[in-house]
């Protein structure tokens, strides 16, 4: 572990133990609050972790990541039902949130509506509705100003094509939603109770403990205290709501996304008390040391051998993870393809040229991406597409270079068949592109806690954008290097995602085994 990560986990353990006595109905709430989110979203706190003197502020110094996993194992074992429970007649519960990302086809093909339920958050907040209304109003106003501008015949034709595509997608979505509605949905806020009095009692207990730490480098911080009091309320409310749901629905197995989200973490705890097995789906590549541990679910469904090695080194018990992959990757080979002519016409790219897709994250590393594009274009004439995440807005670099195009409404699975290579930062897009049989090049970035996920790609992963550009150019110009690079990617997939059969089918087999 580097110093920053060691300091993070040491601070985490201090937090767990220092406030361990803040309890609600026997639950120590610190284990459920999700300390990751506070530190990662607080730049001021995170920056302090890089200071060597930060060690002086820590009581419990972690030297091995296994120590934090051991603390959580002990906590969850205290709340795990020991005797075997027969759940063969119960329902499979799919906890649907933004990280689960199961395609509609997965629900329709592998989950029987008679034995499956979806657990969701209810509705949309009024604040969100008002914000959306304001956005649409502003967009409509802007549109009204521009509607009289003269458009070329070419632009009009493209707009008409895009409108037709949107209509087709809307019709398909409506049909899919009708089919998905056969799987019953439960909404967690239907189980909400008035917990104000209980919350205030626990918050008062926390407030008294905070007085003991007024000079503490973190606990004395007003922002931390505000976050902690908010989390106490949220955790108590979700504990009661999930208990209410599982008292109402006879569950045989529960599927979760990331258990470092406090809601999934709480649901896994209540399930353990009832003897209900849980499966946590890996929602993305493990590129950071923070975000995938501590492991909490009964089984973690992982991508490949990389994760098994990684979890084992961090003290996760053997046999509590299984190579399943992820059902959304099944789309790589099953999703209908957009015709190539239509693809190039919509994006206004030249079908006679090679095309590469670059996946970026907003304006992060903007100068490095600019240098990469400049270098490639100096030696090779090609179409360059930029997939901007998380927004669909055109990336600034599409305005700087006339041969760089935004990807508009196309998602990555629509684009993979029509691009000749994919370039990305250390993200899950790289793995997905390889599964779609595309050559992949990584603009590597070594940050605090980077796991080196793509390091085994050798020359295909570079930290210098100009060197990476040279590798990309060589791939397109040198057939021998192309074969060499393709073999590297094949070897990488053999370790990172060894079973390329249908993940949905493997998940179904695991569920059946846990229920029997």
FINUKE-31220 format. One record per residue (C-alpha): residue number from 0; chain; x, y, z. Coordinates in steps of 0.05 Angstrom, whole numbers. Layout:
BEGIN
<rec NUM, 'A', <X, Y, Z>>
...
//
This chain:
BEGIN
<rec 0, 'A', <0, 0, 0>>
<rec 1, 'A', <24, 70, -15>>
<rec 2, 'A', <21, 122, 41>>
<rec 3, 'A', <-45, 154, 19>>
<rec 4, 'A', <-82, 88, 18>>
<rec 5, 'A', <-51, 65, 83>>
<rec 6, 'A', <-73, 130, 116>>
<rec 7, 'A', <-143, 123, 87>>
<rec 8, 'A', <-154, 54, 115>>
<rec 9, 'A', <-123, 72, 181>>
<rec 10, 'A', <-169, 132, 187>>
<rec 11, 'A', <-227, 87, 167>>
<rec 12, 'A', <-211, 38, 223>>
<rec 13, 'A', <-205, 95, 273>>
<rec 14, 'A', <-274, 119, 252>>
<rec 15, 'A', <-304, 49, 259>>
<rec 16, 'A', <-276, 37, 328>>
<rec 17, 'A', <-281, 108, 358>>
<rec 18, 'A', <-356, 111, 345>>
<rec 19, 'A', <-371, 36, 351>>
<rec 20, 'A', <-417, 48, 411>>
<rec 21, 'A', <-464, 92, 371>>
<rec 22, 'A', <-518, 39, 362>>
<rec 23, 'A', <-589, 31, 341>>
<rec 24, 'A', <-623, -34, 362>>
<rec 25, 'A', <-556, -68, 369>>
<rec 26, 'A', <-527, -44, 302>>
<rec 27, 'A', <-462, -4, 305>>
<rec 28, 'A', <-479, 49, 254>>
<rec 29, 'A', <-409, 67, 233>>
<rec 30, 'A', <-403, 1, 195>>
<rec 31, 'A', <-463, 20, 153>>
<rec 32, 'A', <-452, 94, 139>>
<rec 33, 'A', <-404, 87, 81>>
<rec 34, 'A', <-343, 127, 102>>
<rec 35, 'A', <-314, 122, 31>>
<rec 36, 'A', <-362, 173, 3>>
<rec 37, 'A', <-345, 227, 54>>
<rec 38, 'A', <-270, 223, 44>>
<rec 39, 'A', <-270, 214, -32>>
<rec 40, 'A', <-317, 273, -41>>
<rec 41, 'A', <-278, 318, 6>>
<rec 42, 'A', <-216, 343, -29>>
<rec 43, 'A', <-190, 378, 33>>
<rec 44, 'A', <-191, 313, 74>>
<rec 45, 'A', <-164, 271, 17>>
<rec 46, 'A', <-105, 318, 6>>
<rec 47, 'A', <-85, 312, 79>>
<rec 48, 'A', <-76, 237, 71>>
<rec 49, 'A', <-16, 249, 26>>
<rec 50, 'A', <22, 285, 81>>
<rec 51, 'A', <73, 239, 116>>
<rec 52, 'A', <57, 273, 182>>
<rec 53, 'A', <-15, 248, 178>>
<rec 54, 'A', <10, 185, 212>>
<rec 55, 'A', <15, 225, 276>>
<rec 56, 'A', <-61, 235, 276>>
<rec 57, 'A', <-78, 161, 272>>
<rec 58, 'A', <-87, 114, 331>>
<rec 59, 'A', <-94, 48, 293>>
<rec 60, 'A', <-42, 43, 237>>
<rec 61, 'A', <-60, -7, 183>>
<rec 62, 'A', <-2, -40, 146>>
<rec 63, 'A', <-43, -95, 112>>
<rec 64, 'A', <-110, -84, 77>>
<rec 65, 'A', <-134, -150, 107>>
<rec 66, 'A', <-145, -114, 173>>
<rec 67, 'A', <-205, -74, 148>>
<rec 68, 'A', <-236, -136, 117>>
<rec 69, 'A', <-227, -173, 183>>
<rec 70, 'A', <-263, -117, 221>>
<rec 71, 'A', <-323, -122, 174>>
<rec 72, 'A', <-323, -198, 174>>
<rec 73, 'A', <-328, -197, 250>>
<rec 74, 'A', <-385, -146, 248>>
<rec 75, 'A', <-427, -183, 197>>
<rec 76, 'A', <-416, -251, 230>>
<rec 77, 'A', <-447, -222, 293>>
<rec 78, 'A', <-510, -209, 252>>
<rec 79, 'A', <-510, -272, 209>>
<rec 80, 'A', <-560, -326, 221>>
<rec 81, 'A', <-523, -390, 237>>
<rec 82, 'A', <-575, -444, 223>>
<rec 83, 'A', <-591, -463, 152>>
<rec 84, 'A', <-655, -434, 124>>
<rec 85, 'A', <-697, -464, 68>>
<rec 86, 'A', <-712, -410, 17>>
<rec 87, 'A', <-728, -453, -43>>
<rec 88, 'A', <-798, -425, -49>>
<rec 89, 'A', <-779, -352, -40>>
<rec 90, 'A', <-772, -297, -92>>
<rec 91, 'A', <-707, -273, -124>>
<rec 92, 'A', <-701, -199, -106>>
<rec 93, 'A', <-665, -154, -155>>
<rec 94, 'A', <-645, -89, -120>>
<rec 95, 'A', <-647, -40, -178>>
<rec 96, 'A', <-603, 21, -174>>
<rec 97, 'A', <-559, 62, -221>>
<rec 98, 'A', <-499, 15, -214>>
<rec 99, 'A', <-535, -51, -227>>
<rec 100, 'A', <-542, -38, -303>>
<rec 101, 'A', <-577, -102, -322>>
<rec 102, 'A', <-602, -99, -394>>
<rec 103, 'A', <-676, -110, -405>>
<rec 104, 'A', <-660, -174, -442>>
<rec 105, 'A', <-628, -203, -379>>
<rec 106, 'A', <-692, -193, -340>>
<rec 107, 'A', <-735, -221, -396>>
<rec 108, 'A', <-691, -282, -411>>
<rec 109, 'A', <-666, -305, -343>>
<rec 110, 'A', <-716, -283, -291>>
<rec 111, 'A', <-785, -314, -285>>
<rec 112, 'A', <-837, -261, -267>>
<rec 113, 'A', <-871, -312, -221>>
<rec 114, 'A', <-809, -320, -177>>
<rec 115, 'A', <-775, -251, -184>>
<rec 116, 'A', <-788, -182, -157>>
<rec 117, 'A', <-753, -115, -169>>
<rec 118, 'A', <-739, -71, -109>>
<rec 119, 'A', <-734, 3, -129>>
<rec 120, 'A', <-732, 73, -101>>
<rec 121, 'A', <-799, 106, -110>>
<rec 122, 'A', <-814, 161, -160>>
<rec 123, 'A', <-777, 225, -174>>
<rec 124, 'A', <-765, 281, -124>>
<rec 125, 'A', <-801, 348, -134>>
<rec 126, 'A', <-734, 383, -136>>
<rec 127, 'A', <-713, 340, -196>>
<rec 128, 'A', <-779, 353, -232>>
<rec 129, 'A', <-771, 429, -222>>
<rec 130, 'A', <-699, 427, -246>>
<rec 131, 'A', <-719, 387, -308>>
<rec 132, 'A', <-776, 435, -322>>
<rec 133, 'A', <-729, 495, -318>>
<rec 134, 'A', <-679, 461, -364>>
<rec 135, 'A', <-732, 444, -416>>
<rec 136, 'A', <-761, 514, -412>>
<rec 137, 'A', <-692, 544, -424>>
<rec 138, 'A', <-678, 495, -481>>
<rec 139, 'A', <-745, 510, -514>>
<rec 140, 'A', <-732, 585, -508>>
<rec 141, 'A', <-664, 577, -541>>
<rec 142, 'A', <-695, 533, -594>>
<rec 143, 'A', <-747, 585, -610>>
<rec 144, 'A', <-692, 636, -623>>
<rec 145, 'A', <-657, 590, -671>>
<rec 146, 'A', <-715, 558, -707>>
<rec 147, 'A', <-715, 610, -763>>
<rec 148, 'A', <-641, 600, -778>>
<rec 149, 'A', <-629, 573, -848>>
<rec 150, 'A', <-610, 500, -849>>
<rec 151, 'A', <-575, 464, -905>>
<rec 152, 'A', <-610, 406, -939>>
<rec 153, 'A', <-556, 360, -911>>
<rec 154, 'A', <-568, 383, -840>>
<rec 155, 'A', <-643, 377, -849>>
<rec 156, 'A', <-635, 306, -874>>
<rec 157, 'A', <-591, 287, -815>>
<rec 158, 'A', <-641, 318, -766>>
<rec 159, 'A', <-698, 278, -799>>
<rec 160, 'A', <-657, 214, -793>>
<rec 161, 'A', <-641, 227, -720>>
<rec 162, 'A', <-715, 241, -705>>
<rec 163, 'A', <-734, 175, -739>>
<rec 164, 'A', <-681, 138, -698>>
<rec 165, 'A', <-708, 168, -634>>
<rec 166, 'A', <-779, 147, -651>>
<rec 167, 'A', <-757, 76, -665>>
<rec 168, 'A', <-720, 74, -599>>
<rec 169, 'A', <-780, 101, -562>>
<rec 170, 'A', <-825, 48, -592>>
<rec 171, 'A', <-776, -8, -574>>
<rec 172, 'A', <-769, 20, -503>>
<rec 173, 'A', <-845, 23, -494>>
<rec 174, 'A', <-851, -50, -516>>
<rec 175, 'A', <-794, -71, -469>>
<rec 176, 'A', <-825, -34, -411>>
<rec 177, 'A', <-891, -70, -422>>
<rec 178, 'A', <-854, -137, -418>>
<rec 179, 'A', <-813, -116, -357>>
<rec 180, 'A', <-877, -94, -321>>
<rec 181, 'A', <-894, -168, -315>>
<rec 182, 'A', <-839, -172, -261>>
<rec 183, 'A', <-871, -143, -198>>
<rec 184, 'A', <-838, -79, -172>>
<rec 185, 'A', <-835, -59, -98>>
<rec 186, 'A', <-815, 11, -77>>
<rec 187, 'A', <-774, 17, -14>>
<rec 188, 'A', <-806, 82, 8>>
<rec 189, 'A', <-873, 47, 14>>
<rec 190, 'A', <-843, 18, 78>>
<rec 191, 'A', <-822, 85, 108>>
<rec 192, 'A', <-842, 98, 180>>
<rec 193, 'A', <-836, 158, 226>>
<rec 194, 'A', <-768, 148, 259>>
<rec 195, 'A', <-756, 220, 282>>
<rec 196, 'A', <-755, 205, 357>>
<rec 197, 'A', <-708, 146, 349>>
<rec 198, 'A', <-663, 185, 303>>
<rec 199, 'A', <-658, 244, 351>>
<rec 200, 'A', <-638, 197, 408>>
<rec 201, 'A', <-581, 167, 368>>
<rec 202, 'A', <-559, 235, 341>>
<rec 203, 'A', <-557, 262, 413>>
<rec 204, 'A', <-513, 203, 432>>
<rec 205, 'A', <-467, 220, 374>>
<rec 206, 'A', <-467, 294, 392>>
<rec 207, 'A', <-443, 278, 463>>
<rec 208, 'A', <-387, 235, 435>>
<rec 209, 'A', <-367, 290, 387>>
<rec 210, 'A', <-354, 335, 446>>
<rec 211, 'A', <-297, 288, 466>>
<rec 212, 'A', <-265, 301, 398>>
<rec 213, 'A', <-271, 377, 391>>
<rec 214, 'A', <-197, 383, 374>>
<rec 215, 'A', <-194, 321, 330>>
<rec 216, 'A', <-167, 334, 259>>
<rec 217, 'A', <-230, 302, 228>>
<rec 218, 'A', <-284, 291, 280>>
<rec 219, 'A', <-281, 364, 302>>
<rec 220, 'A', <-295, 386, 231>>
<rec 221, 'A', <-364, 417, 222>>
<rec 222, 'A', <-372, 386, 153>>
<rec 223, 'A', <-357, 316, 179>>
<rec 224, 'A', <-406, 324, 236>>
<rec 225, 'A', <-461, 347, 189>>
<rec 226, 'A', <-448, 288, 143>>
<rec 227, 'A', <-448, 239, 202>>
<rec 228, 'A', <-515, 264, 230>>
<rec 229, 'A', <-547, 260, 161>>
<rec 230, 'A', <-521, 189, 152>>
<rec 231, 'A', <-547, 167, 221>>
<rec 232, 'A', <-617, 188, 199>>
<rec 233, 'A', <-611, 154, 131>>
<rec 234, 'A', <-583, 89, 159>>
<rec 235, 'A', <-637, 82, 212>>
<rec 236, 'A', <-692, 96, 161>>
<rec 237, 'A', <-665, 45, 112>>
<rec 238, 'A', <-655, -7, 166>>
<rec 239, 'A', <-729, -3, 182>>
<rec 240, 'A', <-751, 0, 109>>
<rec 241, 'A', <-711, -61, 88>>
<rec 242, 'A', <-735, -99, 149>>
<rec 243, 'A', <-806, -81, 129>>
<rec 244, 'A', <-795, -104, 58>>
<rec 245, 'A', <-764, -171, 77>>
<rec 246, 'A', <-820, -183, 127>>
<rec 247, 'A', <-869, -171, 71>>
<rec 248, 'A', <-834, -209, 14>>
<rec 249, 'A', <-808, -280, 23>>
<rec 250, 'A', <-739, -275, -10>>
<rec 251, 'A', <-695, -333, -30>>
<rec 252, 'A', <-636, -292, -58>>
<rec 253, 'A', <-620, -219, -66>>
<rec 254, 'A', <-578, -188, -123>>
<rec 255, 'A', <-541, -123, -106>>
<rec 256, 'A', <-494, -75, -140>>
<rec 257, 'A', <-436, -42, -103>>
<rec 258, 'A', <-441, -58, -28>>
<rec 259, 'A', <-399, 4, -10>>
<rec 260, 'A', <-464, 42, -23>>
<rec 261, 'A', <-495, 45, 46>>
<rec 262, 'A', <-565, 23, 21>>
<rec 263, 'A', <-538, -42, -9>>
<rec 264, 'A', <-495, -52, 52>>
<rec 265, 'A', <-555, -47, 99>>
<rec 266, 'A', <-597, -94, 55>>
<rec 267, 'A', <-541, -145, 56>>
<rec 268, 'A', <-539, -141, 132>>
<rec 269, 'A', <-614, -151, 141>>
<rec 270, 'A', <-611, -209, 91>>
<rec 271, 'A', <-554, -242, 131>>
<rec 272, 'A', <-597, -238, 194>>
<rec 273, 'A', <-652, -276, 158>>
<rec 274, 'A', <-605, -326, 126>>
<rec 275, 'A', <-619, -300, 56>>
<rec 276, 'A', <-559, -307, 8>>
<rec 277, 'A', <-537, -243, -28>>
<rec 278, 'A', <-498, -234, -93>>
<rec 279, 'A', <-459, -170, -106>>
<rec 280, 'A', <-447, -157, -180>>
<rec 281, 'A', <-381, -125, -199>>
<rec 282, 'A', <-402, -59, -232>>
<rec 283, 'A', <-336, -40, -264>>
<rec 284, 'A', <-262, -57, -269>>
<rec 285, 'A', <-223, -52, -204>>
<rec 286, 'A', <-178, 6, -221>>
<rec 287, 'A', <-175, 36, -151>>
<rec 288, 'A', <-156, 6, -83>>
<rec 289, 'A', <-217, 42, -55>>
<rec 290, 'A', <-288, 23, -74>>
<rec 291, 'A', <-292, -53, -76>>
<rec 292, 'A', <-273, -72, -5>>
<rec 293, 'A', <-293, -88, 47>>
<rec 294, 'A', <-330, -146, 15>>
<rec 295, 'A', <-398, -157, 47>>
<rec 296, 'A', <-445, -200, 5>>
<rec 297, 'A', <-445, -276, 12>>
<rec 298, 'A', <-419, -282, -59>>
<rec 299, 'A', <-385, -229, -102>>
<rec 300, 'A', <-396, -242, -176>>
<rec 301, 'A', <-331, -220, -209>>
<rec 302, 'A', <-303, -214, -279>>
<rec 303, 'A', <-241, -257, -276>>
<rec 304, 'A', <-176, -280, -244>>
<rec 305, 'A', <-152, -209, -232>>
<rec 306, 'A', <-208, -198, -181>>
<rec 307, 'A', <-197, -266, -148>>
<rec 308, 'A', <-124, -250, -136>>
<rec 309, 'A', <-140, -179, -114>>
<rec 310, 'A', <-194, -199, -64>>
<rec 311, 'A', <-152, -257, -36>>
<rec 312, 'A', <-93, -210, -21>>
<rec 313, 'A', <-142, -166, 17>>
<rec 314, 'A', <-166, -220, 64>>
<rec 315, 'A', <-230, -242, 30>>
<rec 316, 'A', <-248, -313, 47>>
<rec 317, 'A', <-237, -364, -9>>
<rec 318, 'A', <-302, -389, -39>>
<rec 319, 'A', <-340, -324, -28>>
<rec 320, 'A', <-329, -299, -100>>
<rec 321, 'A', <-344, -330, -167>>
<rec 322, 'A', <-327, -313, -239>>
<rec 323, 'A', <-394, -292, -269>>
<rec 324, 'A', <-377, -231, -311>>
<rec 325, 'A', <-434, -181, -320>>
<rec 326, 'A', <-499, -188, -359>>
<rec 327, 'A', <-491, -120, -392>>
<rec 328, 'A', <-429, -146, -428>>
<rec 329, 'A', <-474, -199, -460>>
<rec 330, 'A', <-499, -141, -504>>
<rec 331, 'A', <-433, -140, -540>>
<rec 332, 'A', <-454, -198, -584>>
<rec 333, 'A', <-530, -196, -579>>
<rec 334, 'A', <-548, -122, -588>>
<rec 335, 'A', <-575, -106, -658>>
<rec 336, 'A', <-522, -71, -700>>
<rec 337, 'A', <-533, -3, -733>>
<rec 338, 'A', <-519, -8, -808>>
<rec 339, 'A', <-450, 20, -825>>
<rec 340, 'A', <-476, 68, -878>>
<rec 341, 'A', <-527, 96, -829>>
<rec 342, 'A', <-473, 102, -775>>
<rec 343, 'A', <-426, 144, -817>>
<rec 344, 'A', <-483, 185, -847>>
<rec 345, 'A', <-509, 204, -778>>
<rec 346, 'A', <-440, 223, -751>>
<rec 347, 'A', <-419, 256, -817>>
<rec 348, 'A', <-355, 215, -819>>
<rec 349, 'A', <-318, 189, -880>>
<rec 350, 'A', <-333, 114, -889>>
<rec 351, 'A', <-270, 106, -930>>
<rec 352, 'A', <-224, 124, -872>>
<rec 353, 'A', <-204, 85, -810>>
<rec 354, 'A', <-244, 105, -749>>
<rec 355, 'A', <-223, 105, -676>>
<rec 356, 'A', <-265, 120, -615>>
<rec 357, 'A', <-235, 156, -555>>
<rec 358, 'A', <-271, 150, -489>>
<rec 359, 'A', <-258, 210, -443>>
<rec 360, 'A', <-286, 234, -377>>
<rec 361, 'A', <-305, 307, -387>>
<rec 362, 'A', <-246, 355, -387>>
<rec 363, 'A', <-201, 310, -345>>
<rec 364, 'A', <-132, 304, -378>>
<rec 365, 'A', <-156, 350, -434>>
<rec 366, 'A', <-85, 370, -454>>
<rec 367, 'A', <-62, 297, -458>>
<rec 368, 'A', <-120, 279, -504>>
<rec 369, 'A', <-104, 340, -547>>
<rec 370, 'A', <-31, 318, -553>>
<rec 371, 'A', <-52, 247, -572>>
<rec 372, 'A', <-100, 271, -626>>
<rec 373, 'A', <-49, 320, -654>>
<rec 374, 'A', <4, 267, -658>>
<rec 375, 'A', <-42, 216, -692>>
<rec 376, 'A', <-67, 266, -743>>
<rec 377, 'A', <3, 287, -762>>
<rec 378, 'A', <18, 217, -789>>
<rec 379, 'A', <-49, 184, -804>>
<rec 380, 'A', <-113, 211, -835>>
<rec 381, 'A', <-172, 181, -799>>
<rec 382, 'A', <-240, 195, -766>>
<rec 383, 'A', <-235, 205, -692>>
<rec 384, 'A', <-297, 199, -649>>
<rec 385, 'A', <-300, 224, -577>>
<rec 386, 'A', <-347, 189, -528>>
<rec 387, 'A', <-356, 239, -472>>
<rec 388, 'A', <-376, 211, -404>>
<rec 389, 'A', <-420, 222, -365>>
<rec 390, 'A', <-452, 276, -409>>
<rec 391, 'A', <-476, 268, -481>>
<rec 392, 'A', <-454, 340, -497>>
<rec 393, 'A', <-401, 346, -551>>
<rec 394, 'A', <-331, 347, -522>>
<rec 395, 'A', <-290, 412, -529>>
<rec 396, 'A', <-239, 377, -573>>
<rec 397, 'A', <-293, 363, -626>>
<rec 398, 'A', <-293, 438, -638>>
<rec 399, 'A', <-217, 444, -642>>
<rec 400, 'A', <-207, 391, -696>>
<rec 401, 'A', <-250, 385, -758>>
<rec 402, 'A', <-236, 310, -762>>
<rec 403, 'A', <-259, 296, -690>>
<rec 404, 'A', <-333, 282, -682>>
<rec 405, 'A', <-382, 275, -624>>
<rec 406, 'A', <-417, 207, -618>>
<rec 407, 'A', <-486, 239, -610>>
<rec 408, 'A', <-539, 190, -585>>
<rec 409, 'A', <-499, 127, -600>>
<rec 410, 'A', <-478, 83, -541>>
<rec 411, 'A', <-413, 45, -541>>
<rec 412, 'A', <-446, -21, -562>>
<rec 413, 'A', <-475, 13, -624>>
<rec 414, 'A', <-406, 40, -642>>
<rec 415, 'A', <-360, -19, -629>>
<rec 416, 'A', <-377, -55, -695>>
<rec 417, 'A', <-360, 7, -736>>
<rec 418, 'A', <-295, 31, -704>>
<rec 419, 'A', <-226, 2, -719>>
<rec 420, 'A', <-198, 15, -649>>
<rec 421, 'A', <-216, 42, -581>>
<rec 422, 'A', <-173, 88, -538>>
<rec 423, 'A', <-191, 102, -466>>
<rec 424, 'A', <-166, 120, -397>>
<rec 425, 'A', <-165, 62, -346>>
<rec 426, 'A', <-240, 50, -350>>
<rec 427, 'A', <-287, -8, -361>>
<rec 428, 'A', <-297, 14, -433>>
<rec 429, 'A', <-230, -16, -450>>
<rec 430, 'A', <-252, -85, -426>>
<rec 431, 'A', <-319, -79, -461>>
<rec 432, 'A', <-285, -61, -527>>
<rec 433, 'A', <-239, -121, -522>>
<rec 434, 'A', <-299, -166, -511>>
<rec 435, 'A', <-327, -136, -576>>
<rec 436, 'A', <-262, -157, -611>>
<rec 437, 'A', <-236, -86, -619>>
<rec 438, 'A', <-162, -69, -609>>
<rec 439, 'A', <-154, -26, -547>>
<rec 440, 'A', <-102, 25, -526>>
<rec 441, 'A', <-99, 54, -456>>
<rec 442, 'A', <-77, 124, -436>>
<rec 443, 'A', <-53, 100, -369>>
<rec 444, 'A', <-54, 145, -308>>
<rec 445, 'A', <-21, 127, -242>>
<rec 446, 'A', <-60, 158, -186>>
<rec 447, 'A', <-61, 144, -111>>
<rec 448, 'A', <-86, 73, -103>>
<rec 449, 'A', <-86, 53, -177>>
<rec 450, 'A', <-87, -23, -182>>
<rec 451, 'A', <-50, -27, -249>>
<rec 452, 'A', <-109, -63, -280>>
<rec 453, 'A', <-85, -53, -352>>
<rec 454, 'A', <-10, -58, -340>>
<rec 455, 'A', <-5, -128, -370>>
<rec 456, 'A', <-23, -97, -438>>
<rec 457, 'A', <50, -75, -442>>
<rec 458, 'A', <62, -27, -500>>
<rec 459, 'A', <-13, -18, -511>>
<rec 460, 'A', <-17, 20, -445>>
<rec 461, 'A', <24, 85, -441>>
<rec 462, 'A', <25, 144, -394>>
<rec 463, 'A', <54, 190, -448>>
<rec 464, 'A', <0, 209, -499>>
<rec 465, 'A', <50, 219, -556>>
<rec 466, 'A', <81, 150, -544>>
<rec 467, 'A', <11, 120, -543>>
<rec 468, 'A', <-4, 155, -609>>
<rec 469, 'A', <59, 124, -639>>
<rec 470, 'A', <35, 55, -617>>
<rec 471, 'A', <-34, 67, -648>>
<rec 472, 'A', <-3, 90, -714>>
<rec 473, 'A', <43, 30, -715>>
<rec 474, 'A', <-16, -16, -705>>
<rec 475, 'A', <-50, 10, -768>>
<rec 476, 'A', <14, 11, -810>>
<rec 477, 'A', <51, -52, -788>>
<rec 478, 'A', <14, -119, -798>>
<rec 479, 'A', <65, -157, -755>>
<rec 480, 'A', <55, -109, -697>>
<rec 481, 'A', <-20, -115, -707>>
<rec 482, 'A', <-17, -191, -697>>
<rec 483, 'A', <29, -181, -636>>
<rec 484, 'A', <-20, -131, -605>>
<rec 485, 'A', <-80, -175, -619>>
<rec 486, 'A', <-46, -233, -583>>
<rec 487, 'A', <-31, -188, -522>>
<rec 488, 'A', <-105, -170, -518>>
<rec 489, 'A', <-125, -243, -525>>
<rec 490, 'A', <-78, -262, -468>>
<rec 491, 'A', <-105, -205, -426>>
<rec 492, 'A', <-177, -228, -435>>
<rec 493, 'A', <-158, -299, -416>>
<rec 494, 'A', <-140, -272, -347>>
<rec 495, 'A', <-188, -212, -340>>
<rec 496, 'A', <-252, -243, -369>>
<rec 497, 'A', <-238, -317, -382>>
<rec 498, 'A', <-309, -342, -392>>
<rec 499, 'A', <-341, -305, -450>>
<rec 500, 'A', <-406, -345, -450>>
<rec 501, 'A', <-470, -312, -428>>
<rec 502, 'A', <-461, -280, -360>>
<rec 503, 'A', <-537, -280, -349>>
<rec 504, 'A', <-538, -356, -355>>
<rec 505, 'A', <-480, -364, -306>>
<rec 506, 'A', <-514, -316, -257>>
<rec 507, 'A', <-579, -357, -262>>
<rec 508, 'A', <-540, -421, -246>>
<rec 509, 'A', <-509, -388, -185>>
<rec 510, 'A', <-577, -364, -160>>
<rec 511, 'A', <-607, -433, -167>>
<rec 512, 'A', <-548, -464, -129>>
<rec 513, 'A', <-554, -414, -71>>
<rec 514, 'A', <-630, -425, -67>>
<rec 515, 'A', <-626, -501, -66>>
//
